[in-house]
Amino acid sequence: MKIIRNLVEYLVIFAIWAVLWLVLCPAELPAWVKILVLLAVAWSKCIFFGGENLHQLWNASCQNMPYHRFMLVMLVNMSQIILSFGLDYHCLHCIAPESFGGIAEGLLPAALVFELCWYSVLNFTFFGFGDVTPLTIPAKLLTMTEILLAFVTVIFLLSDFISLKESIAPRRPPPATGA
């Protein structure tokens, strides 16, 4: 059942991207309106992912899930976040191509999506090689949002799993001492 839910979540991420791309990129709206809509959607997804991660942490702790299984769950969640932001960067680049520096001109659409997903991986993993750089305030806001979500996910959630798991475990009475 969890596999189906995760697949549906990936499909929803692609569907949101497709709708944003099809609606915002060719629309005759002012660029600032398109950017505000994109940021609002990205921040909404960020809130969803943050809540989802906390929910997964709580469930894994309550169910006494082994650490390796929890890491697999978090890997799926992190890959969804990375993909989502990569597709958001793609939409922002389509709306305002000046948003990012270091992107080769004339890339095929699939190569551009890959390039911006690569940028998302670098942000999320804190490597940040600097191949692609945000140049505009909206691009910097979107990048900061991903980095903050990555920080919370990696530092707090992954490091706090064991502590939370131990703190909500049923307390066992101390062993009786024989006299």
CNS distance restraints for C-alpha pairs under 8 A (distance, minus, plus):
assign (resid   1 and name CA) (resid   5 and name CA) 6.35 0.50 0.50
assign (resid   2 and name CA) (resid   6 and name CA) 6.11 0.50 0.50
assign (resid   3 and name CA) (resid   7 and name CA) 6.17 0.50 0.50
assign (resid   4 and name CA) (resid   8 and name CA) 6.13 0.50 0.50
assign (resid   5 and name CA) (resid   9 and name CA) 6.18 0.50 0.50
assign (resid   6 and name CA) (resid  10 and name CA) 6.30 0.50 0.50
assign (resid   6 and name CA) (resid  76 and name CA) 7.70 0.50 0.50
assign (resid   7 and name CA) (resid  11 and name CA) 6.25 0.50 0.50
assign (resid   8 and name CA) (resid  12 and name CA) 6.10 0.50 0.50
assign (resid   9 and name CA) (resid  13 and name CA) 6.24 0.50 0.50
assign (resid   9 and name CA) (resid  80 and name CA) 7.88 0.50 0.50
assign (resid  10 and name CA) (resid  14 and name CA) 6.38 0.50 0.50
assign (resid  10 and name CA) (resid  80 and name CA) 6.60 0.50 0.50
assign (resid  11 and name CA) (resid  15 and name CA) 6.01 0.50 0.50
assign (resid  12 and name CA) (resid  16 and name CA) 6.01 0.50 0.50
assign (resid  13 and name CA) (resid  17 and name CA) 6.28 0.50 0.50
assign (resid  13 and name CA) (resid  80 and name CA) 7.71 0.50 0.50
assign (resid  13 and name CA) (resid  83 and name CA) 7.79 0.50 0.50
assign (resid  13 and name CA) (resid  84 and name CA) 5.98 0.50 0.50
assign (resid  14 and name CA) (resid  18 and name CA) 6.07 0.50 0.50
assign (resid  14 and name CA) (resid  84 and name CA) 7.90 0.50 0.50
assign (resid  14 and name CA) (resid  87 and name CA) 8.00 0.50 0.50
assign (resid  15 and name CA) (resid  19 and name CA) 6.14 0.50 0.50
assign (resid  16 and name CA) (resid  20 and name CA) 6.09 0.50 0.50
assign (resid  17 and name CA) (resid  21 and name CA) 5.89 0.50 0.50
assign (resid  17 and name CA) (resid  84 and name CA) 7.88 0.50 0.50
assign (resid  17 and name CA) (resid  87 and name CA) 6.07 0.50 0.50
assign (resid  17 and name CA) (resid  88 and name CA) 6.93 0.50 0.50
assign (resid  17 and name CA) (resid  91 and name CA) 7.46 0.50 0.50
assign (resid  18 and name CA) (resid  22 and name CA) 5.89 0.50 0.50
assign (resid  19 and name CA) (resid  23 and name CA) 5.80 0.50 0.50
assign (resid  20 and name CA) (resid  24 and name CA) 5.44 0.50 0.50
assign (resid  20 and name CA) (resid  25 and name CA) 7.51 0.50 0.50
assign (resid  20 and name CA) (resid  38 and name CA) 7.39 0.50 0.50
assign (resid  20 and name CA) (resid  91 and name CA) 6.97 0.50 0.50
assign (resid  21 and name CA) (resid  25 and name CA) 5.44 0.50 0.50
assign (resid  21 and name CA) (resid  91 and name CA) 5.69 0.50 0.50
assign (resid  21 and name CA) (resid  94 and name CA) 7.81 0.50 0.50
assign (resid  22 and name CA) (resid  26 and name CA) 6.86 0.50 0.50
assign (resid  23 and name CA) (resid  27 and name CA) 6.05 0.50 0.50
assign (resid  24 and name CA) (resid  29 and name CA) 7.88 0.50 0.50
assign (resid  24 and name CA) (resid  34 and name CA) 5.88 0.50 0.50
assign (resid  24 and name CA) (resid  91 and name CA) 7.94 0.50 0.50
assign (resid  24 and name CA) (resid  95 and name CA) 7.13 0.50 0.50
assign (resid  25 and name CA) (resid  91 and name CA) 7.19 0.50 0.50
assign (resid  25 and name CA) (resid  94 and name CA) 5.92 0.50 0.50
assign (resid  25 and name CA) (resid  95 and name CA) 5.33 0.50 0.50
assign (resid  29 and name CA) (resid  33 and name CA) 6.51 0.50 0.50
assign (resid  29 and name CA) (resid  34 and name CA) 6.67 0.50 0.50
assign (resid  30 and name CA) (resid  34 and name CA) 6.64 0.50 0.50
assign (resid  31 and name CA) (resid  35 and name CA) 6.12 0.50 0.50
assign (resid  31 and name CA) (resid  95 and name CA) 6.64 0.50 0.50
assign (resid  31 and name CA) (resid  96 and name CA) 7.24 0.50 0.50
assign (resid  32 and name CA) (resid  36 and name CA) 6.10 0.50 0.50
assign (resid  33 and name CA) (resid  37 and name CA) 6.22 0.50 0.50
assign (resid  34 and name CA) (resid  38 and name CA) 6.18 0.50 0.50
assign (resid  34 and name CA) (resid  95 and name CA) 7.16 0.50 0.50
assign (resid  35 and name CA) (resid  39 and name CA) 6.07 0.50 0.50
assign (resid  35 and name CA) (resid  92 and name CA) 6.91 0.50 0.50
assign (resid  35 and name CA) (resid  95 and name CA) 7.36 0.50 0.50
assign (resid  35 and name CA) (resid 138 and name CA) 7.16 0.50 0.50
assign (resid  36 and name CA) (resid  40 and name CA) 6.02 0.50 0.50
assign (resid  37 and name CA) (resid  41 and name CA) 6.21 0.50 0.50
assign (resid  38 and name CA) (resid  42 and name CA) 6.09 0.50 0.50
assign (resid  38 and name CA) (resid  88 and name CA) 7.28 0.50 0.50
assign (resid  38 and name CA) (resid  91 and name CA) 7.72 0.50 0.50
assign (resid  38 and name CA) (resid  92 and name CA) 7.35 0.50 0.50
assign (resid  39 and name CA) (resid  43 and name CA) 5.97 0.50 0.50
assign (resid  39 and name CA) (resid 138 and name CA) 7.68 0.50 0.50
assign (resid  39 and name CA) (resid 142 and name CA) 7.00 0.50 0.50
assign (resid  40 and name CA) (resid  44 and name CA) 6.09 0.50 0.50
assign (resid  41 and name CA) (resid  45 and name CA) 6.24 0.50 0.50
assign (resid  42 and name CA) (resid  46 and name CA) 6.13 0.50 0.50
assign (resid  42 and name CA) (resid  85 and name CA) 7.44 0.50 0.50
assign (resid  42 and name CA) (resid  88 and name CA) 6.88 0.50 0.50
assign (resid  42 and name CA) (resid 142 and name CA) 7.69 0.50 0.50
assign (resid  43 and name CA) (resid  47 and name CA) 6.25 0.50 0.50
assign (resid  43 and name CA) (resid 145 and name CA) 7.66 0.50 0.50
assign (resid  44 and name CA) (resid  48 and name CA) 6.31 0.50 0.50
assign (resid  45 and name CA) (resid  49 and name CA) 6.07 0.50 0.50
assign (resid  46 and name CA) (resid  50 and name CA) 6.05 0.50 0.50
assign (resid  46 and name CA) (resid  81 and name CA) 7.94 0.50 0.50
assign (resid  46 and name CA) (resid 145 and name CA) 7.82 0.50 0.50
assign (resid  46 and name CA) (resid 146 and name CA) 7.97 0.50 0.50
assign (resid  46 and name CA) (resid 149 and name CA) 7.18 0.50 0.50
assign (resid  47 and name CA) (resid  51 and name CA) 6.11 0.50 0.50
assign (resid  48 and name CA) (resid  52 and name CA) 5.94 0.50 0.50
assign (resid  49 and name CA) (resid  53 and name CA) 5.99 0.50 0.50
assign (resid  49 and name CA) (resid  77 and name CA) 7.57 0.50 0.50
assign (resid  49 and name CA) (resid  81 and name CA) 7.03 0.50 0.50
assign (resid  50 and name CA) (resid  54 and name CA) 6.32 0.50 0.50
assign (resid  50 and name CA) (resid 149 and name CA) 7.12 0.50 0.50
assign (resid  50 and name CA) (resid 153 and name CA) 7.61 0.50 0.50
assign (resid  51 and name CA) (resid  55 and name CA) 6.03 0.50 0.50
assign (resid  52 and name CA) (resid  56 and name CA) 6.07 0.50 0.50
assign (resid  53 and name CA) (resid  57 and name CA) 6.10 0.50 0.50
assign (resid  53 and name CA) (resid  74 and name CA) 7.44 0.50 0.50
assign (resid  53 and name CA) (resid  77 and name CA) 7.15 0.50 0.50
assign (resid  53 and name CA) (resid 153 and name CA) 7.19 0.50 0.50
assign (resid  53 and name CA) (resid 157 and name CA) 7.50 0.50 0.50
assign (resid  54 and name CA) (resid  58 and name CA) 6.14 0.50 0.50
assign (resid  54 and name CA) (resid 157 and name CA) 7.33 0.50 0.50
assign (resid  55 and name CA) (resid  59 and name CA) 6.12 0.50 0.50
assign (resid  56 and name CA) (resid  60 and name CA) 5.92 0.50 0.50
assign (resid  56 and name CA) (resid  73 and name CA) 7.72 0.50 0.50
assign (resid  56 and name CA) (resid  74 and name CA) 8.00 0.50 0.50
assign (resid  57 and name CA) (resid  61 and name CA) 6.10 0.50 0.50
assign (resid  57 and name CA) (resid  70 and name CA) 7.90 0.50 0.50
assign (resid  57 and name CA) (resid 157 and name CA) 6.81 0.50 0.50
assign (resid  57 and name CA) (resid 161 and name CA) 6.53 0.50 0.50
assign (resid  58 and name CA) (resid  62 and name CA) 6.10 0.50 0.50
assign (resid  58 and name CA) (resid 164 and name CA) 7.94 0.50 0.50
assign (resid  59 and name CA) (resid  63 and name CA) 5.97 0.50 0.50
assign (resid  60 and name CA) (resid  64 and name CA) 5.99 0.50 0.50
assign (resid  60 and name CA) (resid  65 and name CA) 4.96 0.50 0.50
assign (resid  60 and name CA) (resid  70 and name CA) 6.45 0.50 0.50
assign (resid  60 and name CA) (resid 165 and name CA) 7.85 0.50 0.50
assign (resid  61 and name CA) (resid  65 and name CA) 6.30 0.50 0.50
assign (resid  61 and name CA) (resid 161 and name CA) 6.84 0.50 0.50
assign (resid  61 and name CA) (resid 162 and name CA) 7.87 0.50 0.50
assign (resid  61 and name CA) (resid 164 and name CA) 6.40 0.50 0.50
assign (resid  61 and name CA) (resid 165 and name CA) 4.35 0.50 0.50
assign (resid  61 and name CA) (resid 166 and name CA) 8.00 0.50 0.50
assign (resid  61 and name CA) (resid 168 and name CA) 7.41 0.50 0.50
assign (resid  62 and name CA) (resid 165 and name CA) 6.82 0.50 0.50
assign (resid  62 and name CA) (resid 168 and name CA) 6.98 0.50 0.50
assign (resid  62 and name CA) (resid 169 and name CA) 7.46 0.50 0.50
assign (resid  64 and name CA) (resid 165 and name CA) 6.73 0.50 0.50
assign (resid  65 and name CA) (resid  69 and name CA) 6.57 0.50 0.50
assign (resid  65 and name CA) (resid  70 and name CA) 6.43 0.50 0.50
assign (resid  66 and name CA) (resid  70 and name CA) 6.42 0.50 0.50
assign (resid  67 and name CA) (resid  71 and name CA) 6.15 0.50 0.50
assign (resid  67 and name CA) (resid 162 and name CA) 7.94 0.50 0.50
assign (resid  68 and name CA) (resid  72 and name CA) 6.38 0.50 0.50
assign (resid  69 and name CA) (resid  73 and name CA) 6.35 0.50 0.50
assign (resid  70 and name CA) (resid  74 and name CA) 6.19 0.50 0.50
assign (resid  71 and name CA) (resid  75 and name CA) 6.01 0.50 0.50
assign (resid  71 and name CA) (resid 158 and name CA) 7.80 0.50 0.50
assign (resid  72 and name CA) (resid  76 and name CA) 6.42 0.50 0.50
assign (resid  73 and name CA) (resid  77 and name CA) 6.40 0.50 0.50
assign (resid  74 and name CA) (resid  78 and name CA) 5.93 0.50 0.50
assign (resid  75 and name CA) (resid  79 and name CA) 6.06 0.50 0.50
assign (resid  76 and name CA) (resid  80 and name CA) 6.28 0.50 0.50
assign (resid  77 and name CA) (resid  81 and name CA) 6.35 0.50 0.50
assign (resid  78 and name CA) (resid  82 and name CA) 6.15 0.50 0.50
assign (resid  79 and name CA) (resid  83 and name CA) 6.05 0.50 0.50
assign (resid  80 and name CA) (resid  84 and name CA) 5.98 0.50 0.50
assign (resid  81 and name CA) (resid  85 and name CA) 6.19 0.50 0.50
assign (resid  82 and name CA) (resid  86 and name CA) 6.05 0.50 0.50
assign (resid  82 and name CA) (resid 117 and name CA) 6.95 0.50 0.50
assign (resid  82 and name CA) (resid 120 and name CA) 5.55 0.50 0.50
assign (resid  82 and name CA) (resid 121 and name CA) 5.94 0.50 0.50
assign (resid  82 and name CA) (resid 124 and name CA) 6.77 0.50 0.50
assign (resid  83 and name CA) (resid  87 and name CA) 6.19 0.50 0.50
assign (resid  83 and name CA) (resid 117 and name CA) 6.22 0.50 0.50
assign (resid  83 and name CA) (resid 120 and name CA) 7.44 0.50 0.50
assign (resid  84 and name CA) (resid  88 and name CA) 6.21 0.50 0.50
assign (resid  85 and name CA) (resid  89 and name CA) 6.06 0.50 0.50
assign (resid  85 and name CA) (resid 117 and name CA) 7.38 0.50 0.50
assign (resid  85 and name CA) (resid 120 and name CA) 6.18 0.50 0.50
assign (resid  85 and name CA) (resid 146 and name CA) 6.96 0.50 0.50
assign (resid  86 and name CA) (resid  90 and name CA) 6.30 0.50 0.50
assign (resid  86 and name CA) (resid 113 and name CA) 7.15 0.50 0.50
assign (resid  86 and name CA) (resid 116 and name CA) 5.12 0.50 0.50
assign (resid  86 and name CA) (resid 117 and name CA) 3.97 0.50 0.50
assign (resid  86 and name CA) (resid 118 and name CA) 7.39 0.50 0.50
assign (resid  86 and name CA) (resid 119 and name CA) 7.07 0.50 0.50
assign (resid  86 and name CA) (resid 120 and name CA) 5.16 0.50 0.50
assign (resid  87 and name CA) (resid  91 and name CA) 6.33 0.50 0.50
assign (resid  87 and name CA) (resid 113 and name CA) 6.77 0.50 0.50
assign (resid  87 and name CA) (resid 116 and name CA) 7.25 0.50 0.50
assign (resid  87 and name CA) (resid 117 and name CA) 6.81 0.50 0.50
assign (resid  88 and name CA) (resid  92 and name CA) 6.21 0.50 0.50
assign (resid  89 and name CA) (resid  93 and name CA) 6.06 0.50 0.50
assign (resid  89 and name CA) (resid 116 and name CA) 6.10 0.50 0.50
assign (resid  89 and name CA) (resid 117 and name CA) 7.92 0.50 0.50
assign (resid  89 and name CA) (resid 139 and name CA) 7.61 0.50 0.50
assign (resid  89 and name CA) (resid 142 and name CA) 7.79 0.50 0.50
assign (resid  90 and name CA) (resid  94 and name CA) 6.24 0.50 0.50
assign (resid  90 and name CA) (resid 112 and name CA) 7.27 0.50 0.50
assign (resid  90 and name CA) (resid 113 and name CA) 5.92 0.50 0.50
assign (resid  90 and name CA) (resid 116 and name CA) 6.11 0.50 0.50
assign (resid  91 and name CA) (resid  95 and name CA) 6.19 0.50 0.50
assign (resid  92 and name CA) (resid  96 and name CA) 5.85 0.50 0.50
assign (resid  92 and name CA) (resid  97 and name CA) 7.39 0.50 0.50
assign (resid  92 and name CA) (resid  99 and name CA) 7.13 0.50 0.50
assign (resid  92 and name CA) (resid 139 and name CA) 7.42 0.50 0.50
assign (resid  93 and name CA) (resid  97 and name CA) 4.46 0.50 0.50
assign (resid  93 and name CA) (resid  98 and name CA) 7.19 0.50 0.50
assign (resid  93 and name CA) (resid  99 and name CA) 6.06 0.50 0.50
assign (resid  93 and name CA) (resid 100 and name CA) 6.98 0.50 0.50
assign (resid  98 and name CA) (resid 135 and name CA) 7.12 0.50 0.50
assign (resid  98 and name CA) (resid 136 and name CA) 7.36 0.50 0.50
assign (resid  99 and name CA) (resid 134 and name CA) 5.94 0.50 0.50
assign (resid  99 and name CA) (resid 135 and name CA) 5.19 0.50 0.50
assign (resid  99 and name CA) (resid 136 and name CA) 5.02 0.50 0.50
assign (resid  99 and name CA) (resid 138 and name CA) 7.52 0.50 0.50
assign (resid  99 and name CA) (resid 139 and name CA) 5.64 0.50 0.50
assign (resid 100 and name CA) (resid 132 and name CA) 6.44 0.50 0.50
assign (resid 100 and name CA) (resid 133 and name CA) 5.43 0.50 0.50
assign (resid 100 and name CA) (resid 134 and name CA) 4.55 0.50 0.50
assign (resid 100 and name CA) (resid 135 and name CA) 5.26 0.50 0.50
assign (resid 100 and name CA) (resid 136 and name CA) 7.32 0.50 0.50
assign (resid 100 and name CA) (resid 139 and name CA) 7.02 0.50 0.50
assign (resid 101 and name CA) (resid 132 and name CA) 5.57 0.50 0.50
assign (resid 101 and name CA) (resid 133 and name CA) 5.10 0.50 0.50
assign (resid 101 and name CA) (resid 134 and name CA) 6.35 0.50 0.50
assign (resid 101 and name CA) (resid 135 and name CA) 6.33 0.50 0.50
assign (resid 102 and name CA) (resid 131 and name CA) 5.69 0.50 0.50
assign (resid 102 and name CA) (resid 132 and name CA) 4.59 0.50 0.50
assign (resid 102 and name CA) (resid 133 and name CA) 6.44 0.50 0.50
assign (resid 103 and name CA) (resid 115 and name CA) 7.65 0.50 0.50
assign (resid 103 and name CA) (resid 131 and name CA) 7.86 0.50 0.50
assign (resid 103 and name CA) (resid 132 and name CA) 6.19 0.50 0.50
assign (resid 107 and name CA) (resid 111 and name CA) 5.83 0.50 0.50
assign (resid 107 and name CA) (resid 112 and name CA) 5.68 0.50 0.50
assign (resid 108 and name CA) (resid 112 and name CA) 6.19 0.50 0.50
assign (resid 109 and name CA) (resid 113 and name CA) 6.26 0.50 0.50
assign (resid 110 and name CA) (resid 114 and name CA) 6.17 0.50 0.50
assign (resid 111 and name CA) (resid 115 and name CA) 6.05 0.50 0.50
assign (resid 112 and name CA) (resid 116 and name CA) 6.26 0.50 0.50
assign (resid 113 and name CA) (resid 117 and name CA) 6.09 0.50 0.50
assign (resid 114 and name CA) (resid 118 and name CA) 5.99 0.50 0.50
assign (resid 115 and name CA) (resid 119 and name CA) 6.30 0.50 0.50
assign (resid 116 and name CA) (resid 120 and name CA) 6.24 0.50 0.50
assign (resid 117 and name CA) (resid 121 and name CA) 6.26 0.50 0.50
assign (resid 118 and name CA) (resid 122 and name CA) 6.32 0.50 0.50
assign (resid 119 and name CA) (resid 123 and name CA) 6.27 0.50 0.50
assign (resid 119 and name CA) (resid 128 and name CA) 7.64 0.50 0.50
assign (resid 119 and name CA) (resid 131 and name CA) 7.87 0.50 0.50
assign (resid 119 and name CA) (resid 132 and name CA) 6.42 0.50 0.50
assign (resid 120 and name CA) (resid 124 and name CA) 6.07 0.50 0.50
assign (resid 120 and name CA) (resid 146 and name CA) 7.87 0.50 0.50
assign (resid 121 and name CA) (resid 125 and name CA) 6.03 0.50 0.50
assign (resid 122 and name CA) (resid 126 and name CA) 5.94 0.50 0.50
assign (resid 122 and name CA) (resid 127 and name CA) 5.05 0.50 0.50
assign (resid 122 and name CA) (resid 128 and name CA) 4.81 0.50 0.50
assign (resid 122 and name CA) (resid 129 and name CA) 6.96 0.50 0.50
assign (resid 123 and name CA) (resid 127 and name CA) 6.48 0.50 0.50
assign (resid 123 and name CA) (resid 128 and name CA) 5.53 0.50 0.50
assign (resid 123 and name CA) (resid 143 and name CA) 7.36 0.50 0.50
assign (resid 123 and name CA) (resid 146 and name CA) 7.04 0.50 0.50
assign (resid 123 and name CA) (resid 147 and name CA) 5.94 0.50 0.50
assign (resid 124 and name CA) (resid 146 and name CA) 6.65 0.50 0.50
assign (resid 124 and name CA) (resid 147 and name CA) 5.85 0.50 0.50
assign (resid 124 and name CA) (resid 150 and name CA) 5.25 0.50 0.50
assign (resid 124 and name CA) (resid 151 and name CA) 7.94 0.50 0.50
assign (resid 125 and name CA) (resid 150 and name CA) 7.47 0.50 0.50
assign (resid 126 and name CA) (resid 147 and name CA) 7.60 0.50 0.50
assign (resid 134 and name CA) (resid 139 and name CA) 5.12 0.50 0.50
assign (resid 134 and name CA) (resid 140 and name CA) 5.39 0.50 0.50
assign (resid 134 and name CA) (resid 143 and name CA) 7.36 0.50 0.50
assign (resid 135 and name CA) (resid 139 and name CA) 6.50 0.50 0.50
assign (resid 135 and name CA) (resid 140 and name CA) 6.90 0.50 0.50
assign (resid 136 and name CA) (resid 140 and name CA) 6.16 0.50 0.50
assign (resid 137 and name CA) (resid 141 and name CA) 6.01 0.50 0.50
assign (resid 138 and name CA) (resid 142 and name CA) 6.13 0.50 0.50
assign (resid 139 and name CA) (resid 143 and name CA) 6.08 0.50 0.50
assign (resid 140 and name CA) (resid 144 and name CA) 5.96 0.50 0.50
assign (resid 141 and name CA) (resid 145 and name CA) 6.10 0.50 0.50
assign (resid 142 and name CA) (resid 146 and name CA) 6.43 0.50 0.50
assign (resid 143 and name CA) (resid 147 and name CA) 6.25 0.50 0.50
assign (resid 144 and name CA) (resid 148 and name CA) 6.03 0.50 0.50
assign (resid 145 and name CA) (resid 149 and name CA) 6.16 0.50 0.50
assign (resid 146 and name CA) (resid 150 and name CA) 6.01 0.50 0.50
assign (resid 147 and name CA) (resid 151 and name CA) 6.05 0.50 0.50
assign (resid 148 and name CA) (resid 152 and name CA) 6.20 0.50 0.50
assign (resid 149 and name CA) (resid 153 and name CA) 5.99 0.50 0.50
assign (resid 150 and name CA) (resid 154 and name CA) 5.86 0.50 0.50
assign (resid 151 and name CA) (resid 155 and name CA) 5.54 0.50 0.50
assign (resid 151 and name CA) (resid 156 and name CA) 7.44 0.50 0.50
assign (resid 152 and name CA) (resid 156 and name CA) 5.21 0.50 0.50
assign (resid 152 and name CA) (resid 157 and name CA) 6.67 0.50 0.50
assign (resid 153 and name CA) (resid 157 and name CA) 5.12 0.50 0.50
assign (resid 153 and name CA) (resid 158 and name CA) 6.73 0.50 0.50
assign (resid 154 and name CA) (resid 158 and name CA) 5.37 0.50 0.50
assign (resid 154 and name CA) (resid 159 and name CA) 7.26 0.50 0.50
assign (resid 155 and name CA) (resid 159 and name CA) 5.73 0.50 0.50
assign (resid 155 and name CA) (resid 160 and name CA) 7.97 0.50 0.50
assign (resid 156 and name CA) (resid 160 and name CA) 5.63 0.50 0.50
assign (resid 157 and name CA) (resid 161 and name CA) 6.10 0.50 0.50
assign (resid 159 and name CA) (resid 163 and name CA) 7.88 0.50 0.50
assign (resid 160 and name CA) (resid 164 and name CA) 5.95 0.50 0.50
assign (resid 161 and name CA) (resid 165 and name CA) 5.96 0.50 0.50
assign (resid 162 and name CA) (resid 166 and name CA) 6.16 0.50 0.50
assign (resid 163 and name CA) (resid 167 and name CA) 6.08 0.50 0.50
assign (resid 164 and name CA) (resid 168 and name CA) 6.26 0.50 0.50
assign (resid 165 and name CA) (resid 169 and name CA) 6.18 0.50 0.50
